[in-house]
């Protein structure tokens, strides 16, 4: 994953990926609502992501992830979902709190820890299904 991305820019990539799954046309306003930020903040972040060649962005047009942007977004989403599943299924944390915590932690752990968490959660779910 690109280590040059701030936690905030990772959140924007993740939001674009989620919104593009829900709706083909991702717009600045959708991202602002999703992340609960002002349109000016979204525009600023989109400019940075565009300069990094992670999105295709033209003002007032739908936003799309580039191939590299998609790859990074997939990794971010994988971390988020894995951490969230760990909190919910292993620790018994409620959905909302687990989601909020996962969003914060996903930026702090690297690929090695993510891979181990994925393996642990997969094995844990397998043990639960066998019981």
The first five atom37 places (N, CA, C, CB, O) and aatype in JSON, in Angstrom:
{
  "aatype": [20, 20, 20, 20, 20, 20, 20, 20, 20, 20, 20, 20, 20, 20, 20, 20, 20, 20, 20, 20, 20, 20, 20, 20, 20, 20, 20, 20, 20, 20, 20, 20, 20, 20, 20, 20, 20, 20, 20, 20, 20, 20, 20, 20, 20, 20, 20, 20, 20, 20, 20, 20, 20, 20, 20, 20, 20, 20, 20, 20, 20, 20, 20, 20, 20, 20, 20, 20, 20, 20, 20, 20, 20, 20, 20, 20, 20, 20, 20, 20, 20, 20, 20, 20, 20, 20, 20, 20, 20, 20, 20, 20, 20, 20, 20, 20, 20, 20, 20, 20, 20, 20, 20, 20, 20, 20, 20, 20, 20, 20, 20, 20, 20, 20, 20, 20, 20, 20, 20, 20, 20, 20, 20, 20, 20, 20, 20, 20, 20, 20, 20],
  "atom_mask": [
    [1, 1, 1, 1, 1],
    [1, 1, 1, 1, 1],
    [1, 1, 1, 1, 1],
    [1, 1, 1, 1, 1],
    [1, 1, 1, 1, 1],
    [1, 1, 1, 1, 1],
    [1, 1, 1, 1, 1],
    [1, 1, 1, 1, 1],
    [1, 1, 1, 1, 1],
    [1, 1, 1, 1, 1],
    [1, 1, 1, 1, 1],
    [1, 1, 1, 1, 1],
    [1, 1, 1, 1, 1],
    [1, 1, 1, 1, 1],
    [1, 1, 1, 1, 1],
    [1, 1, 1, 1, 1],
    [1, 1, 1, 1, 1],
    [1, 1, 1, 1, 1],
    [1, 1, 1, 1, 1],
    [1, 1, 1, 1, 1],
    [1, 1, 1, 1, 1],
    [1, 1, 1, 1, 1],
    [1, 1, 1, 1, 1],
    [1, 1, 1, 1, 1],
    [1, 1, 1, 1, 1],
    [1, 1, 1, 1, 1],
    [1, 1, 1, 1, 1],
    [1, 1, 1, 1, 1],
    [1, 1, 1, 1, 1],
    [1, 1, 1, 1, 1],
    [1, 1, 1, 1, 1],
    [1, 1, 1, 1, 1],
    [1, 1, 1, 1, 1],
    [1, 1, 1, 1, 1],
    [1, 1, 1, 1, 1],
    [1, 1, 1, 1, 1],
    [1, 1, 1, 1, 1],
    [1, 1, 1, 1, 1],
    [1, 1, 1, 1, 1],
    [1, 1, 1, 1, 1],
    [1, 1, 1, 1, 1],
    [1, 1, 1, 1, 1],
    [1, 1, 1, 1, 1],
    [1, 1, 1, 1, 1],
    [1, 1, 1, 1, 1],
    [1, 1, 1, 1, 1],
    [1, 1, 1, 1, 1],
    [1, 1, 1, 1, 1],
    [1, 1, 1, 1, 1],
    [1, 1, 1, 1, 1],
    [1, 1, 1, 1, 1],
    [1, 1, 1, 1, 1],
    [1, 1, 1, 1, 1],
    [1, 1, 1, 1, 1],
    [1, 1, 1, 1, 1],
    [1, 1, 1, 1, 1],
    [1, 1, 1, 1, 1],
    [1, 1, 1, 1, 1],
    [1, 1, 1, 1, 1],
    [1, 1, 1, 1, 1],
    [1, 1, 1, 1, 1],
    [1, 1, 1, 1, 1],
    [1, 1, 1, 1, 1],
    [1, 1, 1, 1, 1],
    [1, 1, 1, 1, 1],
    [1, 1, 1, 1, 1],
    [1, 1, 1, 1, 1],
    [1, 1, 1, 1, 1],
    [1, 1, 1, 1, 1],
    [1, 1, 1, 1, 1],
    [1, 1, 1, 1, 1],
    [1, 1, 1, 1, 1],
    [1, 1, 1, 1, 1],
    [1, 1, 1, 1, 1],
    [1, 1, 1, 1, 1],
    [1, 1, 1, 1, 1],
    [1, 1, 1, 1, 1],
    [1, 1, 1, 1, 1],
    [1, 1, 1, 1, 1],
    [1, 1, 1, 1, 1],
    [1, 1, 1, 1, 1],
    [1, 1, 1, 1, 1],
    [1, 1, 1, 1, 1],
    [1, 1, 1, 1, 1],
    [1, 1, 1, 1, 1],
    [1, 1, 1, 1, 1],
    [1, 1, 1, 1, 1],
    [1, 1, 1, 1, 1],
    [1, 1, 1, 1, 1],
    [1, 1, 1, 1, 1],
    [1, 1, 1, 1, 1],
    [1, 1, 1, 1, 1],
    [1, 1, 1, 1, 1],
    [1, 1, 1, 1, 1],
    [1, 1, 1, 1, 1],
    [1, 1, 1, 1, 1],
    [1, 1, 1, 1, 1],
    [1, 1, 1, 1, 1],
    [1, 1, 1, 1, 1],
    [1, 1, 1, 1, 1],
    [1, 1, 1, 1, 1],
    [1, 1, 1, 1, 1],
    [1, 1, 1, 1, 1],
    [1, 1, 1, 1, 1],
    [1, 1, 1, 1, 1],
    [1, 1, 1, 1, 1],
    [1, 1, 1, 1, 1],
    [1, 1, 1, 1, 1],
    [1, 1, 1, 1, 1],
    [1, 1, 1, 1, 1],
    [1, 1, 1, 1, 1],
    [1, 1, 1, 1, 1],
    [1, 1, 1, 1, 1],
    [1, 1, 1, 1, 1],
    [1, 1, 1, 1, 1],
    [1, 1, 1, 1, 1],
    [1, 1, 1, 1, 1],
    [1, 1, 1, 1, 1],
    [1, 1, 1, 1, 1],
    [1, 1, 1, 1, 1],
    [1, 1, 1, 1, 1],
    [1, 1, 1, 1, 1],
    [1, 1, 1, 1, 1],
    [1, 1, 1, 1, 1],
    [1, 1, 1, 1, 1],
    [1, 1, 1, 1, 1],
    [1, 1, 1, 1, 1],
    [1, 1, 1, 1, 1],
    [1, 1, 1, 1, 1],
    [1, 1, 1, 1, 1],
    [1, 1, 1, 1, 1]
  ],
  "atom_positions": [
    [[0.84, -1.19, 0.0], [0.0, 0.0, 0.0], [0.88, 1.24, 0.0], [-0.95, 0.0, 1.21], [2.0, 1.21, 0.49]],
    [[0.37, 2.3, -0.53], [1.1, 3.56, -0.64], [1.2, 4.21, 0.74], [0.41, 4.51, -1.65], [0.19, 4.63, 1.31]],
    [[2.42, 4.29, 1.28], [2.61, 4.84, 2.61], [2.52, 6.36, 2.63], [3.95, 4.41, 3.17], [2.51, 6.97, 3.7]],
    [[2.46, 6.99, 1.47], [2.37, 8.43, 1.41], [0.97, 8.95, 1.72], [2.8, 8.91, 0.05], [0.78, 10.15, 1.9]],
    [[0.0, 8.07, 1.79], [-1.37, 8.49, 2.05], [-1.59, 8.76, 3.52], [-2.36, 7.42, 1.56], [-1.22, 7.95, 4.38]],
    [[-2.18, 9.89, 3.82], [-2.56, 10.19, 5.19], [-3.8, 9.38, 5.54], [-2.81, 11.72, 5.39], [-4.46, 8.83, 4.65]],
    [[-4.11, 9.3, 6.81], [-5.33, 8.6, 7.24], [-6.56, 9.23, 6.6], [-5.46, 8.63, 8.78], [-7.49, 8.53, 6.2]],
    [[-6.55, 10.54, 6.5], [-7.68, 11.24, 5.89], [-7.86, 10.86, 4.42], [-7.47, 12.75, 6.01], [-8.98, 10.6, 3.98]],
    [[-6.76, 10.83, 3.66], [-6.86, 10.48, 2.25], [-7.27, 9.02, 2.08], [-5.52, 10.73, 1.53], [-7.97, 8.68, 1.13]],
    [[-6.82, 8.16, 2.99], [-7.29, 6.77, 2.96], [-8.8, 6.71, 3.15], [-6.58, 5.92, 4.06], [-9.5, 5.93, 2.5]],
    [[-9.31, 7.55, 4.06], [-10.76, 7.59, 4.28], [-11.5, 8.01, 3.01], [-11.09, 8.56, 5.42], [-12.57, 7.47, 2.71]],
    [[-10.95, 8.96, 2.29], [-11.58, 9.4, 1.04], [-11.58, 8.28, 0.0], [-10.86, 10.64, 0.48], [-12.6, 8.06, -0.66]],
    [[-10.46, 7.58, -0.14], [-10.41, 6.46, -1.09], [-11.43, 5.38, -0.71], [-9.0, 5.85, -1.15], [-12.14, 4.85, -1.56]],
    [[-11.47, 5.09, 0.58], [-12.42, 4.09, 1.07], [-13.86, 4.53, 0.79], [-12.22, 3.85, 2.59], [-14.69, 3.72, 0.36]],
    [[-14.15, 5.79, 1.03], [-15.5, 6.31, 0.79], [-15.87, 6.22, -0.69], [-15.6, 7.77, 1.26], [-16.98, 5.83, -1.03]],
    [[-14.94, 6.57, -1.56], [-15.2, 6.5, -3.0], [-15.48, 5.05, -3.41], [-14.01, 7.07, -3.81], [-16.39, 4.78, -4.19]],
    [[-14.7, 4.12, -2.87], [-14.9, 2.71, -3.19], [-16.27, 2.23, -2.72], [-13.8, 1.85, -2.56], [-16.98, 1.55, -3.46]],
    [[-16.64, 2.57, -1.5], [-17.94, 2.16, -0.95], [-19.07, 2.77, -1.76], [-18.06, 2.57, 0.54], [-20.01, 2.08, -2.14]],
    [[-18.97, 4.06, -2.01], [-20.03, 4.74, -2.76], [-20.15, 4.23, -4.19], [-19.79, 6.23, -2.77], [-21.25, 4.17, -4.74]],
    [[-19.03, 3.87, -4.79], [-19.09, 3.36, -6.17], [-19.72, 1.98, -6.22], [-17.69, 3.32, -6.78], [-20.26, 1.58, -7.25]],
    [[-19.66, 1.23, -5.11], [-20.34, -0.06, -5.04], [-21.85, 0.15, -4.92], [-19.81, -0.9, -3.85], [-22.64, -0.62, -5.45]],
    [[-22.23, 1.2, -4.2], [-23.64, 1.49, -3.96], [-24.29, 2.22, -5.14], [-23.79, 2.32, -2.7], [-25.48, 2.05, -5.4]],
    [[-23.5, 3.03, -5.83], [-24.03, 3.87, -6.89], [-22.91, 4.1, -7.91], [-24.57, 5.24, -6.31], [-21.79, 4.42, -7.53]],
    [[-23.21, 3.94, -9.17], [-22.17, 4.1, -10.18], [-21.58, 5.49, -10.22], [-22.73, 3.76, -11.53], [-20.38, 5.64, -10.48]],
    [[-22.38, 6.51, -9.96], [-21.9, 7.89, -10.04], [-21.55, 8.41, -8.65], [-22.95, 8.79, -10.7], [-22.43, 8.61, -7.81]],
    [[-20.26, 8.61, -8.41], [-19.8, 9.15, -7.14], [-19.5, 10.62, -7.35], [-18.55, 8.38, -6.61], [-18.71, 10.99, -8.22]],
    [[-20.15, 11.44, -6.56], [-19.97, 12.88, -6.68], [-19.42, 13.45, -5.37], [-21.3, 13.58, -7.04], [-19.49, 12.82, -4.31]],
    [[-18.87, 14.63, -5.48], [-18.3, 15.33, -4.34], [-19.29, 15.4, -3.18], [-17.86, 16.73, -4.74], [-18.92, 15.18, -2.03]],
    [[-20.53, 15.71, -3.49], [-21.54, 15.84, -2.44], [-21.81, 14.52, -1.73], [-22.84, 16.37, -3.03], [-22.03, 14.51, -0.52]],
    [[-21.78, 13.38, -2.48], [-21.97, 12.06, -1.86], [-20.86, 11.76, -0.86], [-22.02, 10.96, -2.94], [-21.1, 11.24, 0.23]],
    [[-19.64, 12.11, -1.26], [-18.49, 11.86, -0.39], [-18.59, 12.7, 0.87], [-17.17, 12.16, -1.14], [-18.33, 12.22, 1.97]],
    [[-18.98, 13.97, 0.71], [-19.13, 14.85, 1.87], [-20.15, 14.32, 2.86], [-19.52, 16.23, 1.41], [-19.92, 14.36, 4.07]],
    [[-21.27, 13.85, 2.36], [-22.31, 13.3, 3.23], [-21.79, 12.04, 3.92], [-23.6, 12.98, 2.43], [-21.97, 11.86, 5.12]],
    [[-21.15, 11.16, 3.15], [-20.64, 9.9, 3.69], [-19.63, 10.13, 4.81], [-20.0, 9.06, 2.57], [-19.68, 9.46, 5.85]],
    [[-18.72, 11.08, 4.59], [-17.66, 11.33, 5.57], [-18.01, 12.42, 6.58], [-16.4, 11.71, 4.86], [-17.27, 12.69, 7.53]],
    [[-19.17, 13.05, 6.37], [-19.62, 14.14, 7.26], [-18.6, 15.28, 7.29], [-19.87, 13.6, 8.69], [-18.19, 15.74, 8.36]],
    [[-18.19, 15.71, 6.08], [-17.25, 16.83, 5.96], [-17.79, 17.83, 4.95], [-15.84, 16.32, 5.53], [-18.7, 17.53, 4.18]],
    [[-17.21, 19.03, 4.97], [-17.63, 20.09, 4.06], [-17.16, 19.81, 2.64], [-17.09, 21.45, 4.54], [-16.17, 19.12, 2.42]],
    [[-17.9, 20.36, 1.7], [-17.57, 20.19, 0.28], [-16.17, 20.7, -0.03], [-18.6, 20.91, -0.6], [-15.46, 20.1, -0.85]],
    [[-15.75, 21.78, 0.6], [-14.41, 22.31, 0.35], [-13.33, 21.33, 0.79], [-14.22, 23.64, 1.08], [-12.29, 21.22, 0.14]],
    [[-13.58, 20.61, 1.87], [-12.62, 19.59, 2.33], [-12.55, 18.44, 1.33], [-13.02, 19.05, 3.73], [-11.47, 17.92, 1.04]],
    [[-13.71, 18.06, 0.8], [-13.75, 16.99, -0.19], [-12.97, 17.41, -1.43], [-15.21, 16.63, -0.56], [-12.15, 16.64, -1.94]],
    [[-13.23, 18.6, -1.92], [-12.55, 19.09, -3.12], [-11.04, 19.1, -2.94], [-13.05, 20.5, -3.46], [-10.3, 18.69, -3.83]],
    [[-10.59, 19.56, -1.79], [-9.16, 19.59, -1.51], [-8.56, 18.18, -1.53], [-8.9, 20.25, -0.15], [-7.5, 17.96, -2.11]],
    [[-9.24, 17.24, -0.89], [-8.75, 15.86, -0.86], [-8.76, 15.24, -2.25], [-9.61, 15.01, 0.09], [-7.83, 14.52, -2.62]],
    [[-9.81, 15.52, -3.02], [-9.89, 14.97, -4.38], [-8.74, 15.48, -5.25], [-11.24, 15.33, -5.02], [-8.2, 14.74, -6.07]],
    [[-8.38, 16.72, -5.06], [-7.24, 17.27, -5.82], [-5.95, 16.52, -5.49], [-7.07, 18.78, -5.52], [-5.15, 16.22, -6.38]],
    [[-5.76, 16.22, -4.2], [-4.56, 15.47, -3.8], [-4.57, 14.06, -4.39], [-4.47, 15.4, -2.27], [-3.56, 13.59, -4.92]],
    [[-5.71, 13.41, -4.3], [-5.81, 12.04, -4.84], [-5.62, 12.02, -6.35], [-7.17, 11.43, -4.48], [-5.04, 11.08, -6.89]],
    [[-6.11, 13.06, -7.03], [-5.92, 13.17, -8.47], [-4.43, 13.33, -8.81], [-6.74, 14.37, -9.03], [-3.92, 12.69, -9.73]],
    [[-3.75, 14.19, -8.07], [-2.32, 14.41, -8.31], [-1.51, 13.13, -8.07], [-1.79, 15.53, -7.41], [-0.45, 12.94, -8.67]],
    [[-2.02, 12.27, -7.2], [-1.35, 11.01, -6.9], [-1.77, 9.9, -7.88], [-1.66, 10.58, -5.46], [-1.35, 8.75, -7.74]],
    [[-2.6, 10.27, -8.86], [-3.1, 9.33, -9.86], [-3.9, 8.18, -9.24], [-1.93, 8.76, -10.66], [-3.82, 7.04, -9.69]],
    [[-4.68, 8.5, -8.21], [-5.51, 7.49, -7.56], [-6.97, 7.61, -7.95], [-5.37, 7.6, -6.05], [-7.75, 6.67, -7.76]],
    [[-7.34, 8.76, -8.5], [-8.72, 8.96, -8.98], [-8.7, 9.72, -10.29], [-9.57, 9.72, -7.92], [-7.73, 10.42, -10.61]],
    [[-9.77, 9.58, -11.03], [-10.04, 10.44, -12.18], [-11.02, 11.49, -11.67], [-10.61, 9.63, -13.43], [-12.12, 11.16, -11.22]],
    [[-10.61, 12.73, -11.76], [-11.42, 13.8, -11.17], [-11.43, 15.03, -12.06], [-10.89, 14.16, -9.77], [-10.39, 15.56, -12.44]],
    [[-12.63, 15.47, -12.37], [-12.88, 16.74, -13.03], [-14.02, 17.39, -12.25], [-13.23, 16.56, -14.58], [-15.05, 16.75, -12.03]],
    [[-13.86, 18.64, -11.83], [-14.94, 19.27, -11.06], [-16.31, 19.11, -11.74], [-14.64, 20.76, -10.87], [-16.44, 19.24, -12.96]],
    [[-17.31, 18.83, -10.93], [-18.71, 18.67, -11.33], [-18.99, 17.4, -12.14], [-19.13, 19.87, -12.13], [-20.08, 17.23, -12.67]],
    [[-18.0, 16.53, -12.24], [-18.17, 15.25, -12.95], [-18.05, 14.11, -11.92], [-17.1, 15.09, -14.1], [-17.46, 14.29, -10.86]],
    [[-18.59, 12.95, -12.26], [-18.44, 11.8, -11.35], [-16.97, 11.45, -11.14], [-19.2, 10.58, -11.91], [-16.13, 11.64, -12.02]],
    [[-16.67, 10.94, -9.95], [-15.31, 10.59, -9.56], [-15.15, 9.08, -9.68], [-14.99, 11.08, -8.11], [-16.03, 8.32, -9.27]],
    [[-14.03, 8.66, -10.25], [-13.76, 7.23, -10.38], [-12.34, 6.94, -9.9], [-13.94, 6.76, -11.86], [-11.43, 7.75, -10.07]],
    [[-12.19, 5.77, -9.29], [-10.86, 5.33, -8.87], [-10.07, 4.86, -10.09], [-10.97, 4.2, -7.83], [-10.63, 4.25, -11.0]],
    [[-8.78, 5.16, -10.11], [-7.91, 4.58, -11.12], [-7.62, 3.14, -10.7], [-6.57, 5.42, -11.29], [-8.04, 2.71, -9.63]],
    [[-6.93, 2.39, -11.54], [-6.59, 1.01, -11.18], [-5.78, 0.97, -9.89], [-5.81, 0.33, -12.32], [-6.04, 0.14, -9.02]],
    [[-4.8, 1.85, -9.77], [-3.99, 1.92, -8.55], [-4.85, 2.32, -7.36], [-2.82, 2.91, -8.72], [-4.72, 1.76, -6.28]],
    [[-5.73, 3.28, -7.57], [-6.65, 3.71, -6.52], [-7.54, 2.57, -6.04], [-7.52, 4.86, -7.0], [-7.78, 2.41, -4.85]],
    [[-8.02, 1.76, -6.99], [-8.85, 0.6, -6.64], [-8.07, -0.4, -5.8], [-9.38, -0.09, -7.91], [-8.59, -0.93, -4.82]],
    [[-6.83, -0.66, -6.19], [-6.01, -1.62, -5.45], [-5.79, -1.16, -4.01], [-4.65, -1.81, -6.15], [-5.88, -1.95, -3.07]],
    [[-5.5, 0.11, -3.85], [-5.27, 0.64, -2.5], [-6.57, 0.62, -1.71], [-4.7, 2.07, -2.57], [-6.58, 0.26, -0.53]],
    [[-7.67, 1.01, -2.35], [-8.98, 1.02, -1.67], [-9.37, -0.37, -1.22], [-10.06, 1.6, -2.59], [-9.93, -0.53, -0.13]],
    [[-9.1, -1.38, -2.03], [-9.41, -2.76, -1.66], [-8.65, -3.16, -0.39], [-9.06, -3.73, -2.81], [-9.21, -3.8, 0.5]],
    [[-7.38, -2.77, -0.31], [-6.59, -3.08, 0.88], [-7.13, -2.36, 2.12], [-5.11, -2.69, 0.65], [-7.19, -2.93, 3.2]],
    [[-7.52, -1.11, 1.94], [-8.09, -0.34, 3.06], [-9.39, -0.99, 3.52], [-8.33, 1.14, 2.65], [-9.6, -1.17, 4.72]],
    [[-10.25, -1.34, 2.58], [-11.53, -1.98, 2.93], [-11.3, -3.33, 3.6], [-12.39, -2.16, 1.67], [-12.01, -3.69, 4.54]],
    [[-10.33, -4.07, 3.11], [-10.01, -5.38, 3.7], [-9.63, -5.21, 5.17], [-8.87, -6.07, 2.92], [-10.09, -5.96, 6.03]],
    [[-8.78, -4.22, 5.44], [-8.38, -3.95, 6.82], [-9.6, -3.61, 7.67], [-7.36, -2.81, 6.88], [-9.81, -4.17, 8.75]],
    [[-10.41, -2.68, 7.16], [-11.57, -2.21, 7.91], [-12.51, -3.37, 8.25], [-12.32, -1.14, 7.1], [-12.91, -3.53, 9.4]],
    [[-12.85, -4.15, 7.24], [-13.79, -5.26, 7.44], [-13.21, -6.29, 8.41], [-14.13, -5.93, 6.1], [-13.92, -6.81, 9.27]],
    [[-11.93, -6.59, 8.28], [-11.3, -7.59, 9.15], [-11.28, -7.11, 10.6], [-9.86, -7.87, 8.67], [-11.63, -7.87, 11.5]],
    [[-10.89, -5.88, 10.81], [-10.85, -5.34, 12.17], [-12.25, -5.3, 12.76], [-10.22, -3.93, 12.19], [-12.47, -5.66, 13.92]],
    [[-13.2, -4.85, 11.95], [-14.59, -4.79, 12.4], [-15.11, -6.17, 12.77], [-15.48, -4.16, 11.32], [-15.75, -6.34, 13.81]],
    [[-14.84, -7.16, 11.93], [-15.27, -8.54, 12.22], [-14.62, -9.05, 13.5], [-14.92, -9.47, 11.04], [-15.28, -9.73, 14.29]],
    [[-13.36, -8.74, 13.71], [-12.67, -9.14, 14.94], [-13.37, -8.54, 16.16], [-11.19, -8.7, 14.9], [-13.64, -9.24, 17.13]],
    [[-13.65, -7.25, 16.1], [-14.31, -6.59, 17.22], [-15.7, -7.16, 17.47], [-14.41, -5.11, 16.96], [-16.07, -7.41, 18.62]],
    [[-16.47, -7.37, 16.42], [-17.85, -7.85, 16.57], [-17.89, -9.33, 16.95], [-18.63, -7.62, 15.28], [-18.52, -9.7, 17.93]],
    [[-17.22, -10.17, 16.17], [-17.34, -11.62, 16.33], [-16.48, -12.21, 17.43], [-17.01, -12.28, 15.05], [-16.88, -13.18, 18.06]],
    [[-15.31, -11.64, 17.67], [-14.41, -12.2, 18.67], [-14.58, -11.49, 20.02], [-12.96, -12.09, 18.2], [-14.67, -12.14, 21.06]],
    [[-14.62, -10.16, 19.99], [-14.69, -9.41, 21.24], [-16.11, -9.06, 21.67], [-13.9, -8.14, 21.09], [-16.32, -8.63, 22.8]],
    [[-17.07, -9.25, 20.78], [-18.47, -8.98, 21.14], [-18.81, -7.51, 21.24], [-18.79, -9.63, 22.42], [-19.73, -7.14, 21.98]],
    [[-18.1, -6.67, 20.52], [-18.37, -5.23, 20.51], [-19.57, -4.97, 19.59], [-17.1, -4.41, 20.03], [-19.73, -5.66, 18.58]],
    [[-20.38, -4.0, 19.93], [-21.53, -3.65, 19.1], [-21.11, -3.12, 17.74], [-22.39, -2.61, 19.81], [-20.0, -2.61, 17.58]],
    [[-21.99, -3.25, 16.77], [-21.68, -2.88, 15.38], [-21.18, -1.45, 15.23], [-22.9, -3.07, 14.53], [-20.15, -1.21, 14.6]],
    [[-21.9, -0.5, 15.81], [-21.54, 0.91, 15.62], [-20.17, 1.23, 16.23], [-22.6, 1.81, 16.25], [-19.34, 1.89, 15.6]],
    [[-19.93, 0.75, 17.46], [-18.64, 1.0, 18.1], [-17.52, 0.28, 17.36], [-18.67, 0.55, 19.56], [-16.42, 0.82, 17.23]],
    [[-17.78, -0.92, 16.89], [-16.78, -1.7, 16.17], [-16.4, -1.0, 14.87], [-17.29, -3.13, 15.88], [-15.23, -0.93, 14.51]],
    [[-17.4, -0.48, 14.18], [-17.16, 0.21, 12.92], [-16.33, 1.48, 13.14], [-18.48, 0.55, 12.23], [-15.4, 1.75, 12.39]],
    [[-16.68, 2.23, 14.15], [-15.96, 3.47, 14.47], [-14.51, 3.19, 14.84], [-16.66, 4.22, 15.61], [-13.59, 3.86, 14.37]],
    [[-14.31, 2.19, 15.69], [-12.95, 1.83, 16.11], [-12.13, 1.29, 14.94], [-12.99, 0.8, 17.25], [-10.96, 1.62, 14.79]],
    [[-12.76, 0.46, 14.1], [-12.06, -0.09, 12.94], [-11.58, 1.02, 12.02], [-12.98, -1.05, 12.17], [-10.48, 0.94, 11.47]],
    [[-12.39, 2.04, 11.86], [-12.04, 3.17, 10.99], [-10.79, 3.88, 11.52], [-13.21, 4.17, 10.89], [-9.96, 4.35, 10.74]],
    [[-10.65, 3.95, 12.82], [-9.48, 4.61, 13.4], [-8.23, 3.73, 13.34], [-9.76, 5.01, 14.85], [-7.14, 4.21, 13.04]],
    [[-8.41, 2.45, 13.63], [-7.27, 1.54, 13.72], [-6.73, 1.13, 12.36], [-7.67, 0.3, 14.49], [-5.53, 0.87, 12.22]],
    [[-7.59, 1.09, 11.36], [-7.16, 0.61, 10.03], [-5.98, 1.39, 9.47], [-8.3, 0.69, 9.06], [-5.23, 0.88, 8.65]],
    [[-5.81, 2.62, 9.91], [-4.73, 3.46, 9.4], [-3.4, 3.18, 10.11], [-5.09, 4.93, 9.57], [-2.34, 3.54, 9.61]],
    [[-3.47, 2.54, 11.25], [-2.28, 2.37, 12.07], [-1.6, 1.02, 11.89], [-2.64, 2.56, 13.5], [-0.45, 0.85, 12.3]],
    [[-2.3, 0.05, 11.29], [-1.67, -1.27, 11.17], [-1.23, -1.53, 9.74], [-2.64, -2.37, 11.64], [-1.86, -1.08, 8.78]],
    [[-0.18, -2.25, 9.62], [0.38, -2.56, 8.31], [-0.15, -3.88, 7.76], [1.88, -2.61, 8.38], [-1.02, -4.52, 8.35]],
    [[0.4, -4.26, 6.63], [-0.03, -5.46, 5.91], [0.2, -6.72, 6.74], [0.7, -5.57, 4.58], [-0.66, -7.61, 6.75]],
    [[1.33, -6.83, 7.41], [1.63, -8.04, 8.19], [0.57, -8.28, 9.26], [3.02, -7.92, 8.83], [0.08, -9.39, 9.42]],
    [[0.23, -7.23, 9.99], [-0.78, -7.37, 11.05], [-2.14, -7.66, 10.44], [-0.84, -6.1, 11.93], [-2.9, -8.48, 10.95]],
    [[-2.46, -6.98, 9.35], [-3.73, -7.22, 8.67], [-3.84, -8.68, 8.22], [-3.89, -6.28, 7.46], [-4.87, -9.32, 8.43]],
    [[-2.78, -9.19, 7.62], [-2.8, -10.58, 7.15], [-3.0, -11.55, 8.31], [-1.49, -10.92, 6.41], [-3.74, -12.53, 8.17]],
    [[-2.36, -11.29, 9.43], [-2.52, -12.17, 10.6], [-3.94, -12.08, 11.17], [-1.49, -11.81, 11.69], [-4.51, -13.08, 11.59]],
    [[-4.5, -10.87, 11.17], [-5.88, -10.7, 11.63], [-6.86, -11.42, 10.7], [-6.24, -9.21, 11.71], [-7.8, -12.06, 11.17]],
    [[-6.65, -11.31, 9.4], [-7.5, -12.0, 8.43], [-7.47, -13.5, 8.71], [-7.04, -11.71, 6.97], [-8.51, -14.15, 8.75]],
    [[-6.28, -14.04, 8.9], [-6.12, -15.47, 9.18], [-6.81, -15.84, 10.48], [-4.62, -15.85, 9.24], [-7.5, -16.86, 10.55]],
    [[-6.62, -15.03, 11.52], [-7.23, -15.31, 12.81], [-8.75, -15.29, 12.72], [-6.75, -14.3, 13.85], [-9.41, -16.21, 13.21]],
    [[-9.3, -14.26, 12.11], [-10.76, -14.14, 12.0], [-11.32, -15.3, 11.18], [-11.14, -12.79, 11.35], [-12.36, -15.86, 11.53]],
    [[-10.64, -15.65, 10.09], [-11.09, -16.78, 9.26], [-11.09, -18.07, 10.08], [-10.18, -16.94, 8.01], [-12.07, -18.82, 10.06]],
    [[-10.0, -18.34, 10.81], [-9.91, -19.54, 11.63], [-10.95, -19.52, 12.76], [-8.51, -19.67, 12.22], [-11.56, -20.55, 13.05]],
    [[-11.13, -18.37, 13.37], [-12.1, -18.23, 14.46], [-13.51, -18.53, 13.96], [-12.04, -16.81, 15.08], [-14.26, -19.26, 14.6]],
    [[-13.85, -17.97, 12.8], [-15.18, -18.21, 12.23], [-15.35, -19.69, 11.89], [-15.41, -17.33, 10.96], [-16.43, -20.25, 12.06]],
    [[-14.29, -20.32, 11.41], [-14.34, -21.74, 11.09], [-14.58, -22.58, 12.33], [-13.06, -22.18, 10.4], [-15.37, -23.53, 12.31]],
    [[-13.9, -22.23, 13.42], [-14.09, -22.94, 14.69], [-15.52, -22.76, 15.21], [-13.08, -22.46, 15.75], [-16.13, -23.7, 15.72]],
    [[-16.05, -21.55, 15.07], [-17.41, -21.27, 15.54], [-18.44, -22.06, 14.74], [-17.71, -19.77, 15.43], [-19.44, -22.53, 15.29]],
    [[-18.19, -22.22, 13.43], [-19.12, -22.96, 12.57], [-19.06, -24.44, 12.83], [-18.82, -22.68, 11.09], [-20.05, -25.15, 12.63]],
    [[-17.88, -24.95, 13.3], [-17.75, -26.38, 13.6], [-18.42, -26.74, 14.91], [-16.29, -26.77, 13.63], [-18.81, -27.89, 15.11]],
    [[-18.54, -25.79, 15.8], [-19.09, -26.05, 17.15], [-20.58, -26.26, 17.13], [-18.76, -24.9, 18.1], [-21.19, -26.49, 18.17]]
  ]
}
